[in-house]
Amino acid sequence: MWVYRTEVVIHKGGVLVLRGIPFREGERVEVIVLRQMKPQTTKYPLRNRPFQYHRPFDGVAEEDWEALQ
């Protein structure tokens, strides 16, 4: 099986035009059309968001350390 992938935009009236595909005239091909979905979540949702440190020099999770008890 030979796979060729391309991205195109659907024209008015639902017309899809494929040009320059690497197959010979008369070859049988299977066409599958998939809609590209927009990603719903971003990879870094907190990027460019303001943040503030409250007591930045305090210890973190000190109650979870057995050696300190």
Secondary structure, DSSP 8 states (H G I E B T S, - for coil): ----------BTTTB----S-S--TT-------------SS-S-TTTT-----SSTTS-SSGGG-GGG-
